[in-house]
Amino acid sequence: MKIAFRPPPWLVRACPASWLVFLACLCICGGAHAALPAVQDGDIIFHASRSAQSKAIQLATGSRYSHMGIILFRQGKPTVFEAVATVKYTPLAEWIARGAGGHYVVKRLKTAQQTLTPDALAKLRQTAAAFAGKPYDLIFSWTDERIYCSELVWKIYDRALGIQIGEQQRLREFNLDAPAVKQKIRERYGNRALPLDATVIAPQAMFASPLLTVVAEQ
């Protein structure tokens, strides 16, 4: 049975323009909800963020994707556990809307049906919870005090299930000569020497992992 929503007459009379805006928002939100991909706990989602550092990451790593997170359901709703200003759970629709052009790719372990058992997913959740609230790592170090996006997902899978998704690299292996990359290096490191042998895991390395397969894309 369909139930028609009718605004109170006083609202339409008082603010007809505002009512139209409100109605448009309802339509947009409804459409966004309907368009959500069919994801599962443990899926990994990628997009190009609109953050100030996104272009530098893309140039340094040679990747279209600059941000990622892991899907974890909360109260029956899909969220993306991600490292931004802090490590937090973000509703999937909100996370997708933040990406450039609304584009995203969802990948899943090829062995998910056998590997991601209820016990395994419980371990993923428990391991993830230990990172919640940690601040974002602006200099991409390999400590747990601060965390960046790909480091977060890599460590969750590694520590919970012993699965290493993507090959770690050294900072010196990236393209550090692009102007946008040099600018971010100056902002983050100042006059300090770059730790060129520091361990790094890039979104592109995880995206290219042979352990994953694409299950949704827009």
VEXGU-749256 format. One record per residue: residue in one letter; chain; x, y, z of N, C-alpha, C, O in turn. Coordinates in Angstrom, 1 decimal. Atoms other than C-alpha are relative to their C-alpha. Layout:
<rs>
  code  unit      nx      ny      nz     cax     cay     caz      cx      cy      cz      ox      oy      oz
     A     A       X       Y       Z       X       Y       Z       X       Y       Z       X       Y       Z
...
</rs>
This chain:
<rs>
  code  unit      nx      ny      nz     cax     cay     caz      cx      cy      cz      ox      oy      oz
     M     A     0.8    -1.2     0.0     0.0     0.0     0.0     0.9     1.2     0.0     1.8     1.3     0.8
     K     A    -0.8    -1.2     0.1     1.4     3.4    -1.0    -0.7     1.1     0.9    -1.9     1.2     0.9
     I     A     0.5    -1.0    -0.9     1.1     6.2     1.5     0.5     1.4    -0.6     1.7     1.6    -0.6
     A     A    -0.5    -1.3     0.5     1.2     9.7     0.0     0.3     1.0     1.1    -0.5     1.1     2.1
     F     A    -0.4    -1.0    -1.0     3.1    12.3     2.0    -0.5     1.4    -0.4    -0.2     1.9    -1.5
     R     A     0.6    -1.3     0.3     1.2    15.6     2.1     0.5     1.0     1.0     0.4     0.8     2.2
     P     A    -0.5    -1.0    -0.9     2.8    18.7     3.6    -1.1     0.7     0.7    -2.2     0.8     0.1
     P     A     1.0    -0.8    -0.6     0.9    20.7     6.1    -0.3     1.3    -0.8     0.7     1.9    -1.3
     P     A     0.3    -1.2     0.8    -1.0    23.6     4.3     0.8     1.2     0.4     1.1     2.0    -0.5
     W     A    -0.6    -1.3    -0.4     0.6    26.3     6.4     1.5     0.0    -0.5     2.0     1.1    -0.8
     L     A    -1.4    -0.1     0.5     4.1    25.2     5.2     0.1     0.4    -1.4     0.9     1.1    -1.8
     V     A     0.0    -0.3     1.4     3.2    25.3     1.6    -0.3     1.5    -0.3     0.3     2.2    -1.1
     R     A     0.3    -1.4     0.1     1.6    28.7     2.0     1.1     1.0     0.4     1.3     2.0    -0.2
     A     A    -1.0    -0.9    -0.6     4.3    30.2     4.1     1.3     0.0    -0.8     1.9     1.0    -1.0
     C     A    -1.3     0.1     0.7     7.4    28.9     2.2    -0.1    -0.9    -1.2     0.4    -2.0    -1.2
     P     A     0.1     0.9     1.2     6.5    27.5    -1.2     1.3    -0.4    -0.6     1.5    -1.6    -1.0
     A     A    -1.3     0.3     0.5    10.1    27.7    -2.4     0.7    -1.0     0.8     1.3    -1.9     0.3
     S     A    -0.7     0.9    -1.0    11.4    26.0     0.7    -0.6    -1.4    -0.1     0.1    -2.4     0.0
     W     A     0.6     1.3     0.2     8.9    23.2     0.2     0.5    -0.7    -1.2     0.7    -1.9    -1.2
     L     A    -0.5     0.6     1.2    10.0    22.6    -3.3     1.4    -0.5     0.2     1.8    -1.6    -0.3
     V     A    -1.3     0.4    -0.2    13.6    22.4    -2.2     0.0    -1.3     0.9     0.8    -2.2     0.6
     F     A     0.1     1.1    -0.9    12.7    20.0     0.6    -0.5    -1.3    -0.8     0.1    -2.4    -0.6
     L     A     0.5     1.1     0.8    10.7    17.8    -1.9     1.1    -0.5    -0.9     1.3    -1.7    -1.1
     A     A    -1.1     0.4     0.9    13.7    17.8    -4.3     1.0    -0.9     0.8     1.6    -1.9     0.3
     C     A    -1.0     0.8    -0.9    16.0    16.6    -1.4    -0.5    -1.4     0.3     0.3    -2.3     0.3
     L     A     0.6     1.3    -0.3    13.6    13.8    -0.6     0.2    -0.9    -1.2     0.5    -2.1    -1.1
     C     A    -0.1     0.8     1.3    13.7    12.6    -4.3     1.5    -0.4    -0.2     1.8    -1.5    -0.5
     I     A    -1.5     0.3     0.2    17.6    12.9    -4.4     0.4    -1.1     1.0     1.1    -2.1     0.6
     C     A    -0.4     0.9    -1.1    18.0    11.0    -1.1    -0.6    -1.4    -0.3     0.1    -2.4    -0.2
     G     A     0.6     1.3     0.3    15.6     8.3    -2.2     0.7    -0.7    -1.2     0.8    -1.9    -1.1
     G     A    -0.7     0.5     1.1    17.4     7.9    -5.5     1.3    -0.6     0.4     1.7    -1.6    -0.1
     A     A    -1.3     0.4    -0.4    20.8     7.7    -3.8    -0.1    -1.3     0.8     0.7    -2.2     0.6
     H     A     0.1     1.2    -0.8    19.5     5.0    -1.4    -0.2    -1.2    -0.9     0.3    -2.2    -0.7
     A     A     0.3     1.1     0.9    18.1     2.9    -4.3     1.2    -0.4    -0.8     1.3    -1.5    -1.2
     A     A    -1.2     0.3     0.8    21.4     3.1    -6.1     1.2    -0.6     0.8     2.2    -0.9     0.2
     L     A    -1.1     0.6    -0.7    23.5     1.7    -3.3     0.4    -1.4    -0.5    -0.5    -2.2    -0.7
     P     A    -0.4     1.3     0.5    25.6    -1.3    -4.3    -0.4    -1.1     1.1    -0.5    -0.8     2.3
     A     A     0.2     1.1    -0.9    24.9    -4.7    -2.8     1.3    -0.5     0.6     2.0    -1.3     0.0
     V     A    -1.3     0.3    -0.6    27.8    -4.9    -0.4    -0.1    -1.0     1.1    -1.2    -1.3     1.6
     Q     A    -0.1     1.0    -1.1    28.9    -7.4     2.3     1.0     0.5     1.0     1.9     1.2     0.6
     D     A    -1.1    -0.3    -1.0    30.9    -7.1     5.5     1.3    -0.5    -0.6     1.4    -1.6    -1.1
     G     A    -1.4     0.4     0.5    34.6    -7.1     4.6     0.3     0.5    -1.4     1.5     0.4    -1.8
     D     A    -0.3    -0.6     1.4    34.2    -5.6     1.1     0.9     1.2     0.2     0.9     1.9     1.2
     I     A    -0.9    -1.2    -0.1    36.7    -2.9     0.3    -0.4     0.9    -1.2    -0.6     0.5    -2.3
     I     A     0.5    -1.0     1.0    35.6     0.3    -1.5     1.0     1.1    -0.3     1.7     1.5     0.7
     F     A    -1.0    -1.0     0.5    37.7     2.8    -3.5    -0.7     1.1    -0.7    -1.7     0.9    -1.4
     H     A     0.5    -1.1     0.9    37.1     6.2    -4.9     1.2     1.1     0.0     2.1     1.0     0.7
     A     A    -1.0    -1.1     0.1    39.0     9.4    -5.8    -0.7     1.1     0.9    -1.7     1.6     0.7
     S     A     0.5    -1.0    -1.0    38.5    11.8    -2.8     0.2     1.4    -0.6     0.9     1.6    -1.5
     R     A    -0.1    -1.4     0.4    38.0    15.5    -3.2     0.8     0.8     1.0     0.8     2.0     1.0
     S     A    -0.9    -0.7    -1.0    40.5    16.3    -0.4     1.1     0.7    -0.7     1.4     0.4    -1.9
     A     A    -1.2    -0.8     0.6    43.4    18.7    -0.9     1.1    -0.9    -0.4     1.9    -0.5    -1.3
     Q     A    -1.2     0.8     0.3    45.9    15.8    -1.0    -0.3    -1.1    -1.0     0.6    -1.8    -1.4
     S     A     0.3     1.1     0.9    44.0    13.6    -3.4     0.8     0.0    -1.3     1.3    -1.1    -1.7
     K     A    -0.8    -0.1     1.2    45.8    14.8    -6.5     1.4    -0.5     0.2     2.0    -1.2    -0.6
     A     A    -1.4     0.4    -0.3    49.2    14.3    -4.9     0.1    -1.5     0.2     1.1    -2.1    -0.3
     I     A     0.0     1.5    -0.2    48.3    10.7    -3.9    -0.1    -0.6    -1.4     0.6    -1.6    -1.7
     Q     A     0.2     0.6     1.3    47.1    10.0    -7.4     1.3     0.1    -0.9     1.7    -0.9    -1.5
     L     A    -1.2    -0.2     0.8    50.3    11.4    -9.0     1.1    -0.9     0.6     1.9    -1.5    -0.2
     A     A    -1.0     0.8    -0.6    52.6     9.7    -6.5    -0.1    -1.5    -0.2     0.9    -2.2    -0.4
     T     A     0.2     1.4     0.1    51.1     6.3    -6.8    -0.4    -0.5    -1.4    -0.5    -1.7    -1.7
     G     A     0.4     0.4     1.4    50.0     6.4   -10.5    -1.4    -0.7     0.0    -1.6    -1.6    -0.7
     S     A     1.3     0.6    -0.2    46.4     5.6    -9.5    -1.1     1.0    -0.2    -1.0     2.2     0.1
     R     A     1.2    -0.8     0.1    42.9     6.9   -10.2    -0.5     0.2     1.4    -1.3     1.1     1.7
     Y     A     0.7     0.0    -1.3    42.0     6.1    -6.6     0.9     0.5     1.1     2.1     0.2     1.2
     S     A    -0.8    -0.6    -1.1    43.2     8.1    -3.6    -0.5    -0.3     1.4     0.1     0.1     2.4
     H     A     0.6     0.3    -1.3    40.9     6.9    -0.8    -0.7    -1.3     0.0    -1.2    -1.8    -1.1
     M     A     0.7     1.3    -0.2    39.4     3.6     0.5    -0.4    -0.2     1.4     0.0     0.5     2.3
     G     A     0.5     0.4    -1.4    37.7     2.0     3.4    -0.5    -1.5    -0.1    -0.6    -2.1    -1.2
     I     A     0.6     1.4    -0.1    36.2    -1.4     4.5    -1.4     0.1     0.4    -1.8     0.9     1.3
     I     A     1.4     0.0    -0.3    32.5    -2.1     4.6    -0.2    -0.8     1.3     0.2    -2.0     1.4
     L     A     0.5     0.7    -1.2    31.1    -3.0     8.0    -1.4     0.4     0.3    -1.7     1.6     0.4
     F     A     1.4    -0.3    -0.2    27.4    -3.2     8.7    -0.1     0.4     1.5     0.5    -0.3     2.4
     R     A     0.3    -0.4    -1.3    26.1    -1.4    11.8    -1.5     0.2     0.1    -2.1     1.0    -0.6
     Q     A     1.5     0.0    -0.2    22.5    -2.0    13.0    -0.7    -0.2    -1.4    -1.7     0.4    -1.7
     G     A     0.6     0.5     1.3    21.8    -3.6     9.6     0.2     1.0    -1.1    -0.3     0.7    -2.2
     K     A    -0.3    -1.0     1.1    23.1    -0.6     7.6     1.5     0.0    -0.4     2.3    -0.1     0.5
     P     A    -1.4     0.0     0.4    26.3    -0.5     5.5     0.7     1.3     0.3     0.2     2.4     0.0
     T     A    -0.9    -1.1    -0.3    29.0     1.8     6.7     1.4    -0.2    -0.6     1.8    -1.4    -0.8
     V     A    -1.4     0.1     0.4    32.5     2.5     5.5     0.9     0.4     1.2     0.8     1.5     1.6
     F     A    -0.9    -0.2    -1.1    35.1     2.2     8.2     1.3     0.6    -0.7     1.9    -0.1    -1.4
     E     A    -1.0    -0.7     0.7    37.7     4.8     7.1     0.8     0.9     0.9     0.5     1.2     2.0
     A     A    -0.9    -1.0    -0.7    40.6     7.0     8.2    -0.1     1.3    -0.8     0.3     1.4    -1.9
     V     A     0.1    -1.4     0.6    39.8    10.7     7.4     0.7     0.9     1.1     1.8     0.7     1.4
     A     A    -0.6    -0.8    -1.1    40.3    13.4    10.1     0.3    -1.0     1.2     1.3    -0.8     1.9
     T     A    -0.2     1.1    -1.0    39.9    10.4    12.5    -0.5    -1.3    -0.6    -1.2    -1.2    -1.7
     V     A     0.5     1.2     0.5    39.1     6.8    12.0    -1.4    -0.2     0.5    -1.7    -0.1     1.7
     K     A     1.4     0.0    -0.4    35.3     6.4    12.0    -0.8    -0.8    -1.0    -0.3    -1.2    -2.1
     Y     A     1.0     0.7     0.9    32.2     4.7    10.5    -0.8     1.1    -0.7    -1.3     2.0    -0.1
     T     A     0.8    -0.9     0.8    30.6     6.6     7.7    -1.1    -0.7    -0.8    -0.8    -1.7    -1.5
     P     A     1.1     0.7     0.8    27.2     5.7     6.1     0.5    -0.1    -1.4     1.1     0.8    -2.0
     L     A    -0.4     0.3     1.3    27.8     4.2     2.7    -0.4     1.1    -1.0     0.4     1.5    -1.8
     A     A     0.4    -1.0     1.0    25.7     6.7     0.8     0.7     1.3     0.2     1.1     1.9    -0.8
     E     A    -0.8    -1.2    -0.2    27.5     9.6     2.4     1.4    -0.1    -0.5     1.9     0.8    -1.1
     W     A    -1.4     0.2     0.5    30.9     8.1     1.6     0.0     0.1    -1.5     0.9     0.7    -2.1
     I     A     0.0     0.0     1.4    30.0     7.5    -2.0    -0.2     1.5    -0.5     0.4     1.9    -1.5
     A     A     0.3    -1.4     0.4    28.6    11.1    -2.3     1.3     0.9     0.1     1.4     1.9    -0.7
     R     A    -1.2    -0.8    -0.2    32.0    12.5    -1.2     1.0    -0.2    -1.1     1.9     0.6    -1.3
     G     A    -0.9     0.3     1.0    33.8    10.9    -4.1    -0.1     0.8    -1.3    -1.2     1.3    -1.5
     A     A     0.0    -0.8     1.2    34.7    12.7    -7.3    -0.9    -0.7    -1.0    -0.7    -1.9    -1.4
     G     A     0.9     0.5     1.0    31.9    12.2    -9.8    -0.9    -1.1     0.4    -1.6    -1.7    -0.4
     G     A     0.8     1.1    -0.5    30.1     9.7    -7.6     0.5    -1.4    -0.4    -0.1    -2.4    -0.2
     H     A    -0.6     1.3     0.5    32.5     7.0    -9.0     0.5    -0.7     1.2     1.2    -0.2     2.1
     Y     A    -0.6     0.8    -1.0    33.5     4.1    -6.8     0.1    -1.4    -0.6    -0.5    -1.8    -1.6
     V     A    -0.1     1.4     0.3    34.6     0.5    -7.1     0.0    -0.8     1.3     0.8    -0.5     2.3
     V     A     0.0     0.8    -1.1    33.8    -2.2    -4.6     0.7    -1.3    -0.4     0.4    -2.0    -1.4
     K     A    -0.7     1.2     0.3    36.1    -5.2    -4.4    -0.2    -1.0     1.2    -0.4    -0.5     2.3
     R     A     0.3     1.1    -1.0    35.8    -8.5    -2.4     1.1    -1.1    -0.1     1.6    -1.3    -1.2
     L     A    -0.9     1.1     0.1    38.1   -11.3    -1.5    -0.6    -1.1    -0.9    -1.8    -1.4    -0.9
     K     A     0.4     1.1     0.9    37.9   -14.0    -4.2    -0.5    -1.2     0.8    -1.4    -2.0     0.3
     T     A     0.3     1.1    -0.8    37.7   -16.5    -1.4    -1.0     0.4     1.1    -1.1    -0.3     2.1
     A     A     0.9    -0.6    -1.1    35.1   -14.5     0.7    -0.9    -1.1     0.5    -1.1    -1.1     1.7
     Q     A     1.1     1.0    -0.4    32.5   -17.3     0.7     0.6    -1.0     1.0    -0.1    -1.4     2.0
     Q     A    -0.6     1.0    -0.9    35.0   -19.7     2.4     0.7     0.7     1.1     0.8     0.2     2.3
     T     A    -0.9    -0.7    -0.9    37.2   -17.1     4.2    -0.8     0.8     1.1    -0.5     0.7     2.3
     L     A     0.6    -1.0    -0.9    34.8   -14.6     5.7    -1.2    -0.7     0.7    -2.4    -0.3     0.5
     T     A     1.0     0.7    -0.9    32.9   -16.9     8.1    -0.4     0.9     1.1     0.2     2.0     1.3
     P     A     0.4    -0.8    -1.1    31.0   -15.5    11.0     1.1     0.3     1.0     1.2     1.4     1.5
     D     A    -1.1    -0.2    -1.0    34.0   -16.0    13.3     1.0     1.0    -0.6     1.6     1.8     0.1
     A     A    -1.0    -0.9     0.6    36.3   -14.3    10.8    -0.5     1.4    -0.1     0.3     2.4     0.2
     L     A     0.5    -1.4     0.0    34.0   -11.3    10.4     0.0     0.6     1.4     0.2     1.8     1.6
     A     A     0.0    -0.5    -1.4    33.8   -11.0    14.2     1.4     0.5     0.3     1.6     1.5     1.0
     K     A    -1.4    -0.5    -0.2    37.6   -10.8    14.2     0.3     1.3    -0.7     1.0     2.1    -0.2
     L     A    -0.2    -1.3     0.8    37.6    -8.1    11.5    -0.6     1.1     0.8     0.0     2.2     0.9
     R     A     0.7    -1.1    -0.8    35.1    -6.1    13.6     0.8     0.4     1.3     0.9     1.5     1.6
     Q     A    -0.8    -0.3    -1.2    37.1    -6.5    16.8     1.3     0.7    -0.3     1.7     1.6     0.4
     T     A    -1.2    -0.6     0.4    40.3    -5.6    15.1    -0.2     1.5    -0.4     0.5     2.4    -0.1
     A     A     0.3    -1.3     0.5    38.7    -2.6    13.4    -0.3     1.0     1.2     0.1     2.1     1.2
     A     A     0.4    -0.8    -1.1    37.2    -1.3    16.7     1.2     0.6     0.8     1.1     1.7     1.4
     A     A    -1.2    -0.5    -0.7    40.7    -0.9    18.2     0.6     1.2    -0.7     1.3     1.9     0.0
     F     A    -0.5    -1.2     0.7    41.5     1.7    15.6    -1.0     1.2     0.0    -0.6     2.4    -0.3
     A     A     1.0    -1.1     0.0    38.3     3.8    16.0     0.4     1.2     0.8     0.9     1.0     1.9
     G     A    -0.3    -1.2    -0.7    38.9     7.4    16.9     1.5     0.4    -0.1     1.8     1.6     0.2
     K     A    -1.4    -0.4     0.2    42.6     7.4    16.0     0.1     1.1    -1.0    -0.6     1.1    -2.0
     P     A    -0.1    -1.1     1.0    43.8    10.6    14.2     0.6    -0.5    -1.3     1.3    -1.5    -1.4
     Y     A    -0.5     0.3     1.3    44.7    10.6    10.6     1.5     0.3    -0.1     2.0     1.2     0.6
     D     A    -1.5    -0.1     0.1    48.4    10.2     9.7     0.4     0.8    -1.2     0.3     0.3    -2.3
     L     A    -0.3    -0.9     1.1    49.5    13.1     7.6     1.4    -0.3    -0.7     1.6     0.1    -1.8
     I     A    -1.3     0.3     0.6    53.0    11.8     7.0     0.2    -1.5    -0.3     1.3    -2.0    -0.6
     F     A     0.0     1.4     0.5    52.1     8.1     6.3     1.0    -0.9     0.7     1.7    -1.6     0.0
     S     A    -0.9     0.8    -0.7    54.1     6.5     9.0    -0.6    -1.4     0.2    -1.8    -1.6    -0.1
     W     A     0.5     1.3    -0.2    53.7     2.8     9.9    -0.3    -0.3     1.5    -0.2    -1.5     1.8
     T     A     0.3     0.3    -1.4    52.9     3.2    13.6    -1.6     0.0     0.1    -2.3     0.3    -0.8
     D     A     1.5     0.0    -0.2    49.4     2.7    15.1    -0.5     1.2     0.7    -1.7     1.4     1.0
     E     A     0.4    -1.2    -0.7    49.4     6.1    16.8    -0.9     0.8    -0.9    -1.9     1.4    -0.4
     R     A     0.7    -0.7     1.0    48.1     7.7    13.6    -0.2    -0.9    -1.2     0.7    -1.7    -1.5
     I     A     0.3     1.0     1.0    46.5     5.9    10.7    -0.5     0.7    -1.3    -1.3     1.6    -1.2
     Y     A     0.6    -0.5     1.2    45.9     6.6     7.0    -0.9    -1.1    -0.6    -0.8    -2.2    -0.2
     C     A     1.1     0.8     0.4    43.2     5.0     4.9     0.4    -1.4    -0.4    -0.2    -2.4     0.0
     S     A    -0.4     1.3     0.5    45.0     2.1     3.1     0.7    -0.8     1.1     0.5    -2.0     1.2
     E     A    -0.7     0.6    -1.2    47.1     1.4     6.2    -1.1    -0.7     0.9    -0.9    -1.8     1.4
     L     A     1.1     0.5    -0.9    43.9     1.0     8.2    -0.6    -1.4    -0.5    -0.7    -2.3     0.2
     V     A     0.6     1.2     0.5    42.3    -1.6     5.9     1.0    -1.1    -0.1     0.7    -2.3     0.2
     W     A    -1.0     1.1     0.1    45.6    -3.5     5.3     0.2    -0.6     1.4     0.3    -1.8     1.5
     K     A    -0.2     0.5    -1.3    46.2    -3.8     9.0    -1.1    -0.8     0.6    -0.9    -1.8     1.3
     I     A     1.1     0.7    -0.5    42.7    -4.9     9.8     0.0    -1.4    -0.5    -0.2    -2.4     0.2
     Y     A     0.0     1.3     0.6    42.9    -7.8     7.4     1.2    -0.8     0.4     1.1    -2.0     0.7
     D     A    -1.3     0.7    -0.4    46.5    -8.7     8.3    -0.1    -0.5     1.4     0.2    -1.6     1.7
     R     A     0.0     0.4    -1.5    45.9    -8.7    12.1    -1.1    -0.9     0.3    -1.0    -1.7     1.2
     A     A     1.1     0.9    -0.3    42.5   -10.3    12.1     0.1    -1.3    -0.6    -0.2    -2.3     0.0
     L     A     0.1     1.3     0.7    42.9   -13.0     9.5     1.4    -0.4    -0.6     1.4    -1.5    -1.3
     G     A    -1.3     0.4     0.6    46.6   -13.0     8.5     0.0     0.2    -1.5     0.9    -0.5    -2.2
     I     A     0.0    -0.2     1.4    45.7   -11.8     5.0     0.6     1.3    -0.4     0.1     2.3     0.1
     Q     A    -0.7    -1.2     0.4    48.0    -9.3     3.4    -0.5     0.4    -1.4    -0.1    -0.2    -2.4
     I     A     0.6    -0.5     1.3    46.1    -7.4     0.6     0.9     1.1    -0.6     0.8     2.2    -0.1
     G     A    -0.9    -1.0     0.6    48.6    -5.6    -1.6     1.4    -0.1     0.5     1.6    -0.4     1.7
     E     A    -1.4     0.1    -0.3    52.3    -5.4    -1.6     0.5     1.4     0.6     0.2     2.4     0.1
     Q     A    -0.6    -1.2    -0.6    54.0    -2.9     0.8     1.1     0.5    -0.9     1.8    -0.3    -1.6
     Q     A    -1.1    -0.6     0.7    56.4    -0.5    -0.7     0.8     1.0     0.9     0.4     1.2     2.0
     R     A    -0.8    -1.1    -0.7    59.1     2.0     0.3    -0.4     1.3    -0.6    -0.7     1.4    -1.7
     L     A     0.4    -1.3     0.4    58.4     5.7     0.1     0.8     0.4    -1.3     0.3     1.1    -2.2
     R     A    -0.9    -0.3     1.1    61.3     6.0    -2.4    -0.5    -0.5    -1.3    -0.1    -0.1    -2.4
     E     A     0.5     0.6     1.2    59.4     3.9    -4.9    -1.1     0.8    -0.7    -1.5     0.5    -1.9
     F     A     1.1    -0.8     0.6    56.7     6.5    -5.5     0.6     1.2    -0.8     1.8     1.5    -0.7
     N     A    -0.4    -1.1     0.8    56.8     9.4    -7.9    -0.1     1.3     0.9    -1.2     1.8     1.2
     L     A     0.0    -1.1    -0.9    57.9    12.2    -5.6     0.4     1.3    -0.6     0.6     2.3     0.0
     D     A    -0.5    -1.2     0.7    58.9    14.7    -8.3    -1.1     0.9    -0.6    -0.8     2.0    -1.0
     A     A     1.1    -0.8     0.5    55.5    15.9    -9.4    -0.2     1.3     0.9    -0.1     1.1     2.1
     P     A     0.1    -1.3    -0.8    54.9    19.6    -8.3    -1.1    -0.2     1.1    -0.8     0.3     2.2
     A     A     1.0     0.1    -1.1    51.7    18.7    -6.4     0.5    -0.9     1.1     0.1    -0.7     2.3
     V     A    -0.5     0.9    -1.0    53.5    15.9    -4.6     1.1     0.8     0.8     1.1     0.7     2.1
     K     A    -1.0    -0.8    -0.7    56.5    18.2    -3.7    -0.6     1.0     0.9    -0.1     1.2     2.0
     Q     A     0.7    -1.0    -0.9    54.1    20.8    -2.3    -0.5    -0.6     1.2    -0.3    -0.1     2.3
     K     A     0.5     0.7    -1.2    52.5    18.3     0.0     1.2    -0.5     0.9     1.0    -0.4     2.1
     I     A    -1.2     0.4    -0.8    55.9    17.0     1.1     0.5     1.2     0.8     0.9     1.0     2.0
     R     A    -0.5    -1.2    -0.7    57.0    20.6     2.0    -1.0     0.3     1.1    -0.5     0.7     2.2
     E     A     1.0    -0.3    -1.0    53.7    21.1     3.9     0.1    -1.0     1.2     0.0    -0.6     2.4
     R     A     0.1     1.1    -1.1    54.0    17.8     5.9     1.4    -0.1     0.7     1.4    -0.3     1.9
     Y     A    -1.3     0.3    -0.6    57.8    17.5     6.4     0.8     1.2     0.3     1.8     1.2     1.0
     G     A    -0.8    -1.1    -0.2    59.1    21.0     6.2     1.5    -0.2    -0.4     1.7    -0.6    -1.5
     N     A    -1.4     0.2     0.3    62.9    20.9     6.4     0.6    -1.3     0.4     1.7    -1.6     0.2
     R     A    -0.4     1.3    -0.4    63.0    17.4     7.7     0.3    -0.9    -1.2    -0.3    -0.7    -2.3
     A     A    -0.3     0.9     1.0    64.6    14.7     5.6    -1.1    -1.1    -0.2    -1.7    -1.5     0.8
     L     A     1.1     1.0     0.3    62.1    12.3     3.9     0.5    -1.4     0.4     1.6    -1.8     0.2
     P     A    -0.4     1.4    -0.4    62.1     8.8     5.4    -0.2    -0.9    -1.2    -1.2    -1.7    -1.3
     L     A     0.2     0.7     1.2    62.6     7.2     2.0    -0.1    -1.5     0.1    -0.6    -2.1    -0.9
     D     A     0.1     1.5    -0.1    62.9     3.7     3.3    -1.2    -0.4     0.9    -1.3    -1.6     1.3
     A     A     1.2     0.3    -0.8    59.6     4.0     5.3    -0.9    -1.0    -0.7    -1.1    -0.9    -1.9
     T     A     0.9     0.9     0.6    57.1     1.2     4.7    -1.3     0.7    -0.2    -1.8     1.5     0.6
     V     A     1.2    -0.7     0.4    54.0     2.4     2.9    -0.9    -1.1    -0.8    -0.4    -1.9    -1.5
     I     A     1.0     0.7     0.9    50.8     0.7     1.5    -0.9     1.0    -0.6    -1.6     1.7     0.1
     A     A     0.8    -0.9     0.8    49.1     2.6    -1.2    -1.4    -0.6    -0.4    -1.5    -1.8    -0.5
     P     A     1.3     0.5     0.5    45.4     2.4    -2.2     0.2    -0.8    -1.3    -0.5    -1.8    -1.5
     Q     A    -0.1     0.6     1.3    46.6     1.4    -5.7     0.6    -1.5     0.2     0.2    -2.4    -0.5
     A     A    -0.5     1.4    -0.3    48.6    -1.6    -4.3    -1.1    -0.9     0.4    -1.1    -2.1     0.0
     M     A     1.1     0.9    -0.5    45.5    -2.9    -2.6    -1.0    -0.2    -1.1    -1.6    -1.3    -1.3
     F     A     0.9     0.1     1.1    43.3    -2.2    -5.6     0.5    -1.0    -1.0    -0.3    -1.8    -1.6
     A     A    -0.5     0.9     1.0    45.6    -4.2    -7.8     0.3    -1.4     0.5     0.7    -2.3    -0.2
     S     A    -0.2     1.3    -0.6    45.8    -7.2    -5.4    -0.7    -1.1    -0.7    -1.9    -1.0    -1.0
     P     A     0.7     1.1     0.6    45.1   -10.5    -7.1    -0.9    -0.8     0.9    -1.6    -1.7     0.5
     L     A     0.9     0.7    -0.9    43.3   -11.6    -4.0    -1.4     0.6    -0.1    -2.4     0.0     0.4
     L     A     1.3    -0.7     0.0    40.4    -9.2    -4.8    -0.6    -0.1    -1.4     0.0    -0.3    -2.4
     T     A     0.7     0.0     1.3    37.7    -9.2    -7.5    -1.1     1.1     0.1    -1.6     1.4     1.2
     V     A     1.0    -1.1     0.0    35.3    -6.4    -8.5    -1.4    -0.6     0.1    -1.8    -1.5    -0.6
     V     A     1.4     0.4    -0.2    31.7    -6.8    -7.3    -1.0     1.1    -0.3    -2.2     0.8    -0.4
     A     A     0.9    -1.1     0.3    30.3    -3.4    -7.9     0.8     1.2    -0.5     1.9     1.4     0.0
     E     A    -0.7    -1.2     0.5    31.2    -0.2    -9.8    -1.0     1.0    -0.5    -2.0     0.6    -1.1
     Q     A     0.8    -1.1     0.6    29.7     3.1   -10.7     0.9     1.2    -0.4     0.4     2.2    -1.0
</rs>
